[in-house]
Amino acid sequence: MERGRFFQRRRVCRFCHDKVAIDYKDVGLIRNFLTERGRIIPRRMSGNCLGHQRELTIAIKRARTIALVAFAEER
C-alpha cells in the first residue's frame, strides 16, 4: 500500500510580496523575526528570500548595537 506524499506550501517572502522596506529602527517588524530568546529565525523557517534575509540580519545587528533590541533575553 502506497502512502500519500506530504507537500508543504512554500512560504512567500513577506518583503517581496508586500514591498516593505527593512529598517533597523522598526523594532516591531524586527521582533517578528527573533525568537523569545533573542536569536534570529532562520530563512527556512521565516520564508524570506536570500537578499531580504541578509538585509534583515544586518538590520537586527544594527538594532542590537544601539540597544533597540536586546542581544539575549534573561532566563
N, C-alpha and C positions, 0 to 999 in steps of 0.2 A: 504494500500500500504506500502510495506516494504522499508525502506531506506537502501542504501548501507553502509557498515561499513567503517570507516576511519582507515586505517592502516598506521602508520608512520614507516619508515625504521629505524631499530636500528642503532645507531651510533657505530662505532668501535673505540676502544681505539687507539689513534694515536701512543702512545708509545709502545704498544704491537705489533701493526701491522708493524711499521717501525723500531722497535728495537732501538729507540732513547733513549739516556740516559738523565736524567733530571739533570741539573747543575744550581746552583744558579747564576753562572757568565754569563750564556747565557741569556742576557736581551731580545734579540729579541724573543726567544721562550717563555719566561715568560710573556711578554706583550700580547701575543695572548690569554692568559687565565685571563686577567684582563679587567674590564670594563673601559670606559673612565673616570670614577670617581675613579678608583683605587681599586675597590672591586674584590675579587676572584670570577670567574664564577663557579657556582655550577656544580657538577658532572652530573646531569640530563640534563644540557644544553651543556656541553662540550663533553660528551660522554666518558669520561675517566673511566677506571676501578677503583675500590676502592683503590687498592695499589698505583697506579700511581697518583691518585688524592691526596692521603696523602703525597706522595713524593713531588708533585708539590706545595702543600700548604706550606710545610716546606721550600722548595727552595724559594718561594716567600717571606716568612717571613724573611729568612736569607738575601735575596737581599734587602729588606726594611731596615733591621738593619744596613747594611753597605752602605746604601744610593745609591744603584744601581737603585732602583725603588722607586718612591715616595709612601708615605703612603696614601695620598689622593691628588687629583688634586684640583687646585684653581678654584673657581667659576667664 
